[in-house]
Amino acid sequence: MSATRVDLPALTNADMRPDRFARWAAARRKAAWIASCLAAGRVVYVITATRATKIDARHADAIKATKGGLLLRSGRSWVSADYCRLEAHNA
């Protein structure tokens, strides 16, 4: 059995989705905001419907922005924090 080759049309910039990097841009903005709050000595809470996670300067490396969105370290894995509410409070 031989594989058949399918020629796909070449994509141009005009053909691509205009907001294809919107999630990554929003994640970078949120990560920068969290980093600035932690640098100012504040505490950031990542709040879901059932849980609030307190992040202080010790946990600054537990946050990263990727093309998949804002990620928060949970043990050895990374979980999405895209749709979580973020609040900053004085320490």
Protein Blocks (a to p, Z undefined) as FASTA:
>chain_A
ZZdddddddddfklpcfklmmmmmmmmmmmmmmmmmmmnopacddddfkbccdddfklmm
mgccdfkbccddehjbccdfklpccddddZZ
